[in-house]
Amino acid sequence: MNINTNETNNSNAATILTEKEVFALSRSVFSHSVSGLEVAPSAKQVIVELNEQAAGLVYDESKFRDATYRYVAKLTDVARSLMDENSVLRKEFIKLFDALFGREKFEEGLKSNNPYLMLVRAADGKWETKKDDKGLETTKWVPNRSSEKYSHVCRFAIDFNLTGETLLAHFQNRNPINIVRNEAKVEVKPTINDIIKADRDIHFTGTREVMDDREWKSVLELTPLATVPFTEQIKTAIKFSEGYLGVALVRVKDGELEIVGDAGKEGNDVLNLFKKQRYTVSETNSKALRQSLEVAELDPALVRDVK
């Protein structure tokens, strides 16, 4: 039996394209309750493009770096246009923010020290439906928390008059970004992480408790006792904070350690816990690594049966 390779490849490509389109649709703000919202076509086109780019980053990581740079560059240009209080785009986006997050939350967000967070939350997220105790379903837009950091890049770019095109050129050509801060020249590496760090330093309020470089080094060098793949399930179930640190609930069952979900801590609570426990964890790790990898016996005093 002869197989036409070109036809097979074309068929697979079509299937992949369809899957991407379906996935992108699930992450579009206009695919659910706000689909009937009357938004100017120009504004709708902007958010649709951002939704599609953000969905592409989640769906296809093979082009992650360059696609991320282009996405952040576009976010920057859109964020700049939202600063013009008389612009049509700003007025239309306010309608959208109101529909997605509620007036109180979006007004609070626009008045915060980083007004671009609302844009990033609208650009990357998905619709989730949950049932309450009475079985009633509610659907709401849930932002992708891991992409909220891009609001710092938007703020940095606007603070230092960098267009999306200029920012993208720095990313791609690896040319450092030269800025003036406190009358001194500062060179910022052209990476998203370095820009985020620079922005946080510039806008530090004194209320955000973070670990210094030495503390981060000691935390990131802790030796893991076990590793599991970072799957979409885990990404969804556990809230990760800066440095992708998180705290999970685990249990032992049938000779295996099971990760069941989030422990209810996020942000500075997570950082403070790692900061406080890093020496204790390091010591217990050293002892644990000298032990056997055989399945451990259960302590009868800790066993609980459910009938």
N, C-alpha and C positions, 0 to 999 in steps of 0.2 A: 504494500500500500504506500503510495507516494503522498507526502505531506508538503503543501506549499508553505514554506517557512515564512514568507512575507505575509501571507494571509493570517497565519497563526499569530505572528507578532502584532499585526494590526488589530486582531481580535482581542488580544491581551491588553493592548494599549487602550482600546475602547472601554474595556471592563474597568481598568484602573481609573480612567477619566471619569466614568460614571460613579465609581466609589468615592472619588474625590469630591465630585459635585454633590453627592448625597451628604457626605461628611461636612462640607462647607455649608450646606443648607441648614444643617443642625446647629451650626454656630453663627447663624445670621440673626441679627436683632429683628429682622423683618419676617422671620419665618413663624412667628407666633402672635401673641396678643397685640403687639404694636404694629402688626402688618397693615391695619386699617388706619394708622396714624397718617395724617396728611403732612408730609414733609416735602419741601421743595426738591425737585428732581436732582439738582446739583448737590444738595446736602446728602440725599439718599445715596447717590452714586459714590460719594466719598466714603460713607460708612460701610457700604457694601464692599468696596475695594479693600478697606481695612479688615473687615471680617474675613474676607477670602484670603488675604495674605496671612492673617493670624492663624486661620484654620490650616493653611498650607504648612506652617511651621510645626504644628502639632502632628499633622498627618504624615509628612515626609521629611524626616530628619537628615536625609542624604545631602540636602542642599541647605542645611541649617544655617551655617554662618553667613553666607552671602545673602540668603533670603531674610535673615534677621536684620542685617544691615539695611537692606532696602525697606523693610517694614518700619524700622525705627526712623529712617530718613523721612518717610511719608508721614509718620506720626508727628514728627517735628514740624513739618510744614503746615499740617492741619492745626496743630496746637497754636502756632503763631497766628493763624487767621482767626482763631477763637478769641484772641486778645483784643480785637477790634470790636468794641461794644456796639458799633453801628453796622457791623457786617451782617448780611443775610444769613451766612453760614452759621454764625454764632447763635442767632435767634432760632434757627431751625434745630441746631444741636441742643439747645436748651429745652425745646419741646421733647426731644428724644430722651434726654437725661431725666426729665420729669416723668416720662412714661416708664422708664426702666427702673429708676431708683426712688421715685417719690420726691416731691418738691423740697421737703426739709433736708433730705440727705444731699441732693445735688446742689442746693444753695450753700449748704455748709461746705461742700467740697470745693465749690468755685471760690469761696472766701478763704480757704485754707492757704497755707504757705506753699502748697503745690496744687494749683488749680487744674493741672493737666491730668490728674489722677482719674477724674470722671471720664475723660476722653479715652484713656487707656482701658478703663473698665468696660466701656461700651464697645471698644474695638475688638476685644478678645474675651470671649466667654461662651456660655451655652445656656439653653433653656433646660431647667430641671423641674420635674413634677414630683411632688411628695404628698403623702396622705397624712392628715392629722389623726388624733386619737379617735375621732368620730368617723374616719374613713373618707373625709372630704378631701378632694384633690386641689392643690394650689400649684400653679406654675409660675416660676419667676426666673429672671435673668441672673445667672451666677457668673461673676467675672472670674477669669483665670488668674488666681493670685500670683502665680509665678511670673506673670508678665507685667505686674504693677510696677516693677522696678524701672520700666522704660519711661515712666513719668519723670524720673530724675534726669534722664538723657534729654527729654524735651525741655525741661527747665534750664538745664545747663546750656543747651544750644541757643535758647532764646535769650538767656542772660548775656551770652557772649556773641550774639548776632551771627550765629551759624545757621545757614539754610540747610535744608535736607540734602541738597546736592553737594554742598561743601562738606557736610558731615560724612556723607557717603564716600567722598573722595579721600578723606582722612582715613576712614576704615580700610578702604581698598588699597591705598598707596602706602599705608603704614607710616604716614607722616604725623609727627606729634602735633598736638594742638597747643599753641602758645597763647596764654591769657595773662592778664595783669590783675593781680589780686593784692589788695592792701599796698598799692604802689610798688609791688615787686613782680617781676616776670616769673611766671610759673609754666612749666612744660607738663602737659597731660598726655599720657600715652593714648593712642587712638584705639582703645578697646572699650567695649561697653562697661565692663566692670570698673575700669579706671575712671571713666567719666562719672559713673554712679558714685564712686567714692569721693571724687572731687566735688560733686554737687552736694553730697551730704556734709562734707567738711565746710563748704561755703555757707550752707543753710542750717548749720548745727544750732539747735535751740537751747542746748544745755539740759534738756529733759530726757534725751534718748541715751540710755546707758548701753554702751557697747564695749566689747573686749578690745584691748590693745593688740598690736601685732604679736607680741610675745604670747599672750593668752590664746589668740587664734591659732598660732603655730602649735601650741601644746594640745589644743583640742583636735585639730586636723591631723595630728600625727598619732592619735590614739589608735592602737592596733585592734581591729575588729575581731571578735571571737567567731563570728559567722557572717556570711554575706548571702543576700538573695538578689535576684535581678530587680532593677527599679522599673516596675511595670506600671501601666496606666491605672491598674487597680490600686496599687500602693499610693501613687501620685494623687488619686482621688480621695483615698481614705484618710491620709495623714496630712496635716497642715505643716508645711515646711516654712522655716523662717530663714533669715539671712545665713548664707553659707550652706544652705540646704540642711540645716539642723532641724530635727524634729523629735518628738517624744511619743512613743507608741505604747499601746496596751498589748501585752503578750501573755500567753498561757502555755502550759505543757499538757499535751494530750497524746496518748498512744505512743510515747517515746519520742515525740517531736515538739519543737518549740513553734508555736503558732502566733502570727501577727494578726490581731483582730481589728485594730483600728487606732484612731487618734486618742491621745491621753488628755486632750482638752487644754493644752497649753500652746501658746503661739507668741510670736514677736519677742519682746524683751524677757518674758517669762522663760522662754526656751533658752535664750542666750545666757541669762543669769544662772539657770540650772546647770548648763554645761560649764560655765565659768566657775561655779561653786564646787562642782563635783569632779573637775578634771583630774585633780591629784589622786582622789580616792579611786576613781575609775582606772587610772593608770596603775595604781598599786594592785588592785584586784585583778586587772588584766594580766599582769605579770605572773601572779599566782595561778590564774586560770589556765594560762598558756602552757604551764608545766604539767597540767593534768591530761588524762587520757581522752581520746575522742570517742571512746565507747559510750553507748547509751547509759546514762546515769540512772541509779535506782531512785525511786521516789521516796520521800519522807512521809511515812504513814500519817504523821500529825498534820500534814498539809493537804492530804487528799480529801476531796469532797465529791461524793456521789450524789447524783440527782435521779430520783425515782419518779 
